[in-house]
Amino acid sequence: MARYRLKRKTFGALEAAGNVLGNTAGGVMKGAGSVLDSNAGRFVGGLAGAKVLGSAIKYGLGGGLGAGLVGGIAGYVAGKNITGGIGKGLKDAGQSLQDRSV
C-alpha cells in the first residue's frame, strides 16, 4: 500500500499582516526615538527635568536659593540624559522590530 505524506502549508496572510504591523509599529517607535534623541528633544527633556527633578532636589537640600540653583542644574542634566537614553532605546527597539518584519 502506498503511503502519502502531506506537508503543512501556511498561506502567509497572517504572516504578511504581522509584517506590515511590525514594520509600521517599528517605524513609529524609531521616529519617536529619533525625536527624543535629537538636540531639541533632549533640551525639552532637560527643561522638564529641571522643573520636576529640580524641585525635588531643591526641597531635599533645604529649599534655599542655592539649593534651587543646584536642583535646577542637576534636574536639567538628569532630564536631558534620561530623554536621550529613552530615545536611543526606542530607536533600537523600532529598528529591531522592523528587521524582524522583513
Stockholm file with secondary structure:
# STOCKHOLM 1.0

chainA/1-102         MARYRLKRKTFGALEAAGNVLGNTAGGVMKGAGSVLDSNAGRFVGGLAGAKVLGSAIKYGLGGGLGAGLVGGIAGYVAGKNITGGIGKGLKDAGQSLQDRSV
#=GR chainA/1-102 SS CCCCCCCCCCCSHHHHHHHHHHHHHHHHHHHHHHHHHSHHHHHHHHHHHHHHHHHHHHHHTTSCHHHHHHHHHHHHHHHHHHHHHHHHHHHHHHHHHHHHHC
#=GC SS_cons         CCCCCCCCCCCSHHHHHHHHHHHHHHHHHHHHHHHHHSHHHHHHHHHHHHHHHHHHHHHHTTSCHHHHHHHHHHHHHHHHHHHHHHHHHHHHHHHHHHHHHC
//
